Amino acid sequence: MIAAVDCAGAGSGRAGTSVESIQSRAAGVPVMAIVSLRNQRITVYDKDGWILRAPISSGQAGRETPAGIFSVIQKEAEHYSNLYDDAYMPNMQRITWSGIALHGGVLPGYPASHGCVRLPYDFAERLFGATQLGMRVIVAPSDVAPVDMAHPVPFRPKPGADAQAAARIAEASEATRKVDEARRAAWAAVREVTRATAAVRIPENLKLRAEAQLLAVETTLGSTTSDEAKAQAGEAKAKTVARIAELETQLAAAKAELQPRLDAVTAARGAADAAETARIMAAAAARQAARELEPVSVLISRKTQRLYVRQSFEPIFEAPVTILDTDRPIGTHIFTAMERAGGEANIRWSVISLDGGHSNGTAESRGRASAASDRDAEPIPTSDGARAALDRIVIPQDVLDRIPGITPRSSLIVTDEGMSPETSKGTDFVVLLSGEAQGGIKFRRHAPAADFGYYPHPRGFQPYWR
């Protein structure tokens, strides 16, 4: 069952632009989005199939949205372009640091952007709330769809990884509890020292006062000539000496009680420091274990004859591989781990092949009427080329052993292309199809994540859409 919503009233700029959503089942977390340049349509998939479809407007002639493989690397609900006059791009999901993104915008019914993928406003907001960083975005020349891959993919989950991560997280939680306990003990010891120090200060101050009185009495004894005055001063001196002796006894006892408490503070602080060190190590181990559960991306390039591995937007390693019949094209195929199947050690894979059509999806080549007429066409899934591609790849066992355990949303990209320079800090692999128009990215300046910021505007600001 499918529900269709007319988005014309949402400022799409074109009548009859409908958003479809699956109604026969509950939609899951989006795994990938496929943008069809020919059909001017985006389709979003969870692990069980498509869940959302909507029309788009991609790059116009000369500024074509590049066909290739991307992922969501940044999200901003309120975004303003730093390239085009602070153009308003609500619910922006960036797929390259040079500025290609999915965002809400005007849909005239044909490719009209400067390279981004414009979405109906309501749909962009809905998609923004559903996606996660790292979601795969495939920009295809034609319309394609993932199909289940029965052919074995040479990567497997790491047995016991989930249990190990859970154990590391539990250890980190316990280490945090012990730190809190050690800190409370240290503060309790400090409070005891404060009380014991006060017990020392009282006789110590009284003794100083008594010693001052003794000095005054001795001064009187030395200066008086009266026998009666000398007698009184002598009596006062005897009492003061006795008082000083009494206070010295009290002071010694108070100091004796203070010393163990000082030793206890030292020990408690040492225990707190040790607990904090253990907490830091346990937290690092938990983060590493959790990181190992993050999706793994593998790229195998016929152009470079190398295998590359990234995880959590960071490179892990690269190594040479052998691709049989090196001079024969292998195509571009994206294998995605959709879900665990039949236990922890097995994964259900899907595949999308981009080695089919070569339409560039621009207004110049396709025309407005053609783009609109293709929109309702169903994608044609194929996997024969993907199977053949896997059969041509030979990966040394030691390289296979170094690849982290595969988890759902992990992927393998097999391609004739090399890795795009857009692959950098804070990205997954970016692969551009060299046979397709790339005007929307060709003249953009690549910049790292730190170069992009958020630009607030006052309420009532009138945006200019690109």
C-alpha positions in Angstrom: 0.0 0.0 0.0 1.3 3.4 -1.0 0.3 6.9 0.3 0.8 9.9 -2.1 0.9 13.5 -0.9 0.6 16.4 -3.2 3.4 18.9 -2.4 2.3 21.7 -4.7 1.0 23.6 -1.8 4.4 23.4 0.0 6.0 25.9 -2.3 7.4 23.3 -4.7 6.9 25.6 -7.7 5.2 22.9 -9.8 1.7 21.4 -9.7 1.3 17.7 -9.1 4.6 16.9 -7.5 3.8 13.9 -5.2 5.6 12.3 -2.3 5.0 8.6 -1.8 5.5 6.6 1.3 5.1 2.9 2.0 2.1 2.2 4.1 2.0 -1.6 4.1 4.6 -1.8 6.9 6.4 0.4 9.4 9.3 2.3 7.9 12.7 1.5 9.4 15.9 3.6 9.6 16.9 4.8 6.2 20.0 2.8 4.9 20.4 4.6 1.5 18.9 7.1 -0.8 19.1 6.8 -4.6 18.8 9.9 -6.7 17.8 9.2 -10.3 19.0 12.1 -12.5 17.1 10.8 -15.6 13.8 10.5 -13.7 14.3 13.4 -11.4 13.3 11.4 -8.4 14.8 10.3 -5.0 13.9 7.0 -3.4 14.8 6.2 0.2 15.3 2.6 1.3 15.4 0.9 4.7 16.6 -2.7 5.1 13.4 -4.1 3.8 12.9 -2.0 0.7 11.8 1.5 -0.4 10.0 3.7 2.1 9.9 7.2 0.6 9.9 8.7 -2.9 9.8 12.3 -4.0 10.5 14.4 -7.1 13.7 16.4 -7.1 15.4 19.2 -9.1 19.1 18.4 -9.8 21.8 20.5 -11.4 21.0 22.5 -14.6 23.1 22.2 -17.8 26.7 23.2 -17.0 26.2 22.8 -13.3 25.1 19.1 -13.3 24.7 17.2 -10.1 27.6 14.7 -10.3 26.7 11.0 -10.7 28.4 8.8 -8.2 28.6 7.4 -4.7 28.4 9.7 -1.6 27.1 9.8 2.0 25.6 12.3 4.4 28.5 14.0 6.1 26.8 17.0 7.7 23.3 18.0 8.6 21.9 21.5 9.4 18.2 22.2 9.7 18.7 26.0 9.1 21.4 26.4 6.5 22.5 29.3 4.3 24.8 28.8 1.4 28.3 30.2 1.7 28.6 30.0 -2.1 25.5 31.6 -3.5 24.4 34.8 -1.8 23.5 33.2 1.5 20.8 31.2 -0.3 18.4 29.5 2.1 18.8 25.7 2.0 16.5 24.3 4.8 17.1 20.8 6.1 20.5 20.6 4.4 22.3 17.2 4.2 25.7 17.7 2.8 27.3 15.0 0.7 30.5 16.8 -0.3 32.6 19.4 1.4 32.8 21.3 -1.8 29.1 22.1 -1.4 26.8 19.4 -3.0 23.9 18.7 -0.7 20.3 17.5 -0.5 18.0 20.3 0.8 14.6 21.9 0.5 14.0 24.1 -2.5 11.9 25.1 -5.4 11.0 22.3 -7.9 10.1 23.7 -11.3 9.8 20.2 -12.8 13.2 20.0 -14.4 16.9 20.2 -13.4 17.4 23.8 -12.3 19.9 23.9 -9.3 23.6 24.8 -9.2 24.5 21.2 -8.5 22.6 20.4 -5.3 19.6 18.1 -5.2 16.5 20.2 -4.3 13.7 18.3 -2.5 10.1 19.4 -1.7 10.2 21.3 1.5 8.0 19.0 3.6 9.8 16.0 2.3 13.2 17.5 3.1 12.1 18.1 6.6 10.8 14.6 7.0 13.9 13.1 5.5 16.2 15.2 7.7 14.5 13.9 10.8 14.9 10.3 9.7 18.5 10.0 8.5 21.8 9.5 10.2 25.2 10.8 9.4 26.9 8.3 7.0 23.7 7.3 5.2 24.7 6.3 1.7 23.5 8.6 -1.1 23.8 7.2 -4.7 23.3 9.7 -7.5 22.6 7.5 -10.6 22.4 8.5 -14.2 19.3 6.3 -14.7 16.9 4.7 -12.2 18.3 1.8 -10.2 17.3 -0.2 -7.2 19.0 -2.5 -4.7 18.6 -6.2 -5.1 19.5 -9.0 -2.8 22.9 -10.5 -3.5 23.1 -14.3 -3.1 26.7 -14.4 -4.3 29.0 -14.5 -1.3 30.7 -11.2 -0.5 34.2 -11.9 1.0 33.6 -10.0 4.3 32.1 -11.3 7.5 31.0 -10.0 10.9 33.5 -10.3 13.7 32.2 -13.1 16.0 31.4 -11.9 19.5 31.8 -8.2 18.6 28.4 -7.2 20.0 29.1 -9.1 23.3 32.6 -7.6 23.5 31.3 -4.1 23.0 28.6 -4.6 25.6 31.2 -5.9 28.1 33.5 -2.9 27.4 30.6 -0.5 27.9 29.7 -2.3 31.2 33.3 -2.1 32.3 33.4 1.6 31.5 30.2 2.2 33.5 31.6 0.3 36.4 34.8 2.3 36.2 32.8 5.5 36.3 30.9 4.2 39.4 34.2 3.5 41.1 35.6 6.9 40.3 32.5 8.5 41.9 32.9 6.3 44.9 36.6 7.1 45.2 35.9 10.8 44.9 33.3 10.6 47.6 35.7 8.8 49.9 38.4 11.4 49.2 36.1 14.2 50.1 35.0 12.4 53.2 38.7 12.1 54.2 39.2 15.8 53.5 36.3 16.7 55.8 37.8 14.5 58.5 41.1 16.3 58.1 39.3 19.6 58.4 37.7 18.7 61.7 41.0 17.2 63.0 42.9 20.3 61.9 40.4 22.5 63.9 41.2 20.3 66.9 44.9 21.1 66.5 44.4 24.8 65.9 42.5 25.4 69.2 45.2 24.2 71.6 47.9 25.6 69.3 46.4 29.1 69.5 45.8 28.8 73.2 49.4 27.8 73.7 50.6 30.8 71.7 48.5 33.0 73.9 49.8 31.4 77.1 53.4 31.8 76.0 52.7 35.5 75.4 51.3 35.7 78.9 54.3 33.9 80.3 56.6 36.4 78.5 54.6 39.3 80.0 54.8 37.8 83.5 58.5 37.3 83.2 58.9 40.9 82.1 57.0 41.9 85.3 59.2 39.8 87.5 62.2 41.4 86.1 61.1 44.9 86.5 59.1 44.9 89.8 60.7 45.8 93.2 57.8 45.1 95.4 57.9 41.7 97.2 54.1 41.5 97.0 54.2 42.1 93.2 57.0 39.6 92.8 54.9 37.0 94.7 51.9 37.6 92.5 53.9 37.5 89.3 55.6 34.3 90.5 52.2 32.7 91.1 51.0 33.8 87.7 54.1 32.4 86.1 53.6 29.0 87.7 50.0 28.8 86.6 50.9 29.9 83.1 53.7 27.3 82.8 51.3 24.6 84.0 48.7 25.8 81.4 51.3 25.6 78.7 52.2 22.1 79.7 48.6 21.1 79.6 48.1 22.7 76.2 51.2 21.0 74.8 49.7 17.6 75.9 46.4 18.5 74.2 48.2 19.6 71.1 50.3 16.5 70.9 47.2 14.4 71.2 45.4 16.4 68.5 48.4 16.1 66.2 48.5 12.4 66.8 44.8 12.1 65.7 45.4 14.4 62.7 48.3 12.4 61.2 46.3 9.2 60.3 43.6 11.4 58.7 46.3 13.2 56.6 47.6 9.8 55.6 44.0 8.7 54.7 43.6 11.8 52.5 46.8 10.9 50.6 45.6 7.3 50.2 42.1 8.4 49.1 43.4 10.9 46.6 45.8 8.2 45.2 42.9 5.8 45.0 40.8 8.4 43.2 43.6 9.1 40.7 44.0 5.4 40.1 40.3 5.0 39.6 40.2 8.0 37.1 43.1 6.4 35.2 41.2 3.1 35.0 38.1 5.0 34.0 39.9 6.7 31.1 41.3 3.4 29.9 37.9 1.7 30.2 36.2 4.5 28.4 38.8 4.4 25.6 38.3 0.6 25.3 34.5 1.1 25.2 34.8 3.7 22.5 37.1 1.5 20.5 34.7 -1.4 20.9 31.7 0.8 19.9 33.8 2.1 16.9 34.4 -1.4 15.8 30.6 -1.8 15.5 30.3 1.2 13.2 29.8 0.4 9.5 32.9 -0.4 7.5 33.4 0.9 4.0 35.6 -0.9 1.5 36.6 0.5 -1.9 38.2 -1.7 -4.6 39.4 0.3 -7.6 40.4 -1.2 -10.9 42.1 2.0 -11.8 44.6 1.8 -8.9 44.4 -2.0 -8.3 44.1 -1.3 -4.6 41.7 -1.9 -1.8 40.9 0.9 0.7 39.1 0.7 4.0 37.4 3.5 6.0 35.4 3.5 9.2 33.7 6.3 11.0 34.8 8.7 8.3 38.5 7.9 8.9 40.9 5.8 6.8 42.0 2.5 8.3 44.4 1.0 5.7 44.9 0.3 2.0 46.5 -2.6 0.2 47.1 -4.0 -3.3 44.6 -6.5 -4.7 44.4 -8.4 -8.0 41.7 -7.8 -10.5 41.6 -10.4 -13.2 41.4 -9.2 -16.9 42.7 -5.8 -15.8 42.1 -4.1 -19.1 38.4 -5.1 -19.2 35.9 -2.7 -17.4 34.4 -4.0 -14.2 31.7 -1.4 -13.8 30.6 0.4 -10.6 28.8 -1.7 -8.0 27.7 -0.8 -4.4 27.2 -3.8 -2.1 25.4 -2.9 1.2 25.1 -5.0 4.3 21.4 -4.7 5.0 20.9 -6.7 8.2 22.1 -9.8 10.1 20.6 -13.0 8.7 20.6 -16.4 10.4 22.7 -15.5 13.3 25.5 -13.1 14.3 27.9 -14.5 11.7 25.8 -13.9 8.5 24.8 -10.8 6.7 22.2 -10.2 4.0 23.7 -8.1 1.2 22.1 -6.0 -1.5 23.8 -4.6 -4.6 23.3 -1.6 -6.9 25.1 -1.4 -10.2 25.8 1.9 -11.9 27.4 0.5 -15.0 24.2 0.7 -17.1 22.8 3.9 -18.6 24.7 7.0 -19.3 22.1 9.7 -19.4 23.3 12.8 -17.7 20.0 14.0 -16.3 20.3 17.6 -17.5 17.7 19.9 -18.9 19.8 20.4 -22.0 20.2 16.7 -22.9 16.9 15.3 -21.5 14.5 18.3 -21.8 11.8 19.3 -19.4 9.1 17.1 -20.8 11.4 14.0 -20.9 12.4 14.4 -17.3 8.8 14.6 -16.2 7.7 11.7 -18.3 10.4 9.4 -16.9 9.6 10.2 -13.3 7.0 7.5 -12.8 9.1 4.7 -14.5 10.0 1.9 -12.1 13.7 1.2 -11.6 15.1 -2.0 -13.2 17.3 -3.9 -10.7 20.2 -6.0 -12.0 22.9 -8.0 -10.3 24.6 -10.1 -13.0 27.4 -7.6 -13.5 28.0 -7.4 -9.8 28.5 -11.2 -9.5 30.9 -11.1 -12.4 32.8 -8.3 -10.8 33.3 -10.1 -7.5 34.5 -13.2 -9.3 37.3 -11.2 -10.9 38.7 -9.8 -7.6 41.4 -11.7 -5.6 42.1 -10.4 -2.1 45.1 -11.8 -0.2 44.0 -13.5 3.0 46.2 -11.3 5.2 44.3 -8.3 3.8 41.0 -9.9 4.5 42.1 -10.6 8.1 42.8 -6.9 8.6 39.3 -5.7 7.5 37.2 -4.9 10.6 34.1 -6.9 11.3 31.2 -6.2 9.0 28.0 -4.7 10.6 24.7 -3.6 9.1 25.1 -0.5 6.8 28.7 -1.6 5.9 29.5 -1.4 2.2 31.8 -2.6 -0.5 32.3 -0.5 -3.6 33.8 -2.1 -6.7 34.5 0.3 -9.5 36.6 1.2 -12.5 37.1 4.6 -11.1 39.6 5.9 -8.6 38.8 7.5 -5.3 37.6 11.1 -5.7 39.6 13.9 -4.1 36.3 14.6 -2.3 37.2 11.7 -0.1 38.9 13.4 2.8 38.7 14.1 6.5 35.2 13.7 7.7 33.8 11.7 4.7 33.1 8.2 3.6 34.3 7.2 0.2 33.3 9.5 -2.7 33.3 8.0 -6.2 32.4 10.1 -9.3 31.4 8.5 -12.5 33.9 9.9 -15.0 31.6 9.2 -18.0 28.9 11.6 -16.6 28.7 15.4 -16.6 30.1 16.9 -13.4 29.6 20.6 -13.9 28.0 21.1 -10.5 31.2 20.0 -8.8 34.0 20.7 -11.4 34.5 24.3 -10.5 33.8 24.1 -6.7 36.6 24.6 -4.3 37.2 21.6 -2.1 37.5 22.5 1.6 37.6 20.6 4.9 34.8 20.5 7.3 36.2 23.4 9.4 35.7 25.8 6.5 31.9 25.4 6.6 29.8 27.2 9.2 26.3 28.1 10.2 25.1 31.6 9.3 22.1 32.8 11.4 19.7 35.4 10.0 17.1 37.5 11.6 13.5 36.4 11.6 11.8 37.7 8.5 14.8 37.3 6.3 13.7 36.7 2.7 15.8 33.9 1.1 16.9 33.6 -2.4 16.9 30.0 -3.5 19.5 28.3 -5.6 
